[in-house]
């Protein structure tokens, strides 16, 4: 049996009683779940790098935790797979930001010719 509401405000008021988050607190009606961002994971026969925006490193507060094993080109940073990509992904998890990957393999990637990060 479905309930008919007179208007959208009435629906929101009624639904807010049932719409609760993990802590049992009501979820605000203007809540929008985080959008899952897809990152490109580049690799060649010897190594791999996660491509991210430099501004995202700053926003997450990890720009000083990235080593010189990573590369940069313009506003993009190519995070070395063994350490720096892990630092980034852990920061994303701590901020509750979902992510996914798209893999790109190149036999001879130009990334190794970019400037080192820092």
Helices and strands as residue ranges (DSSP letters): H 8-16, E 37-43, E 48-53, H 54-60, G 63-65, E 71-73, E 76-80, H 84-94, E 99-105, G 110-113, E 115-116
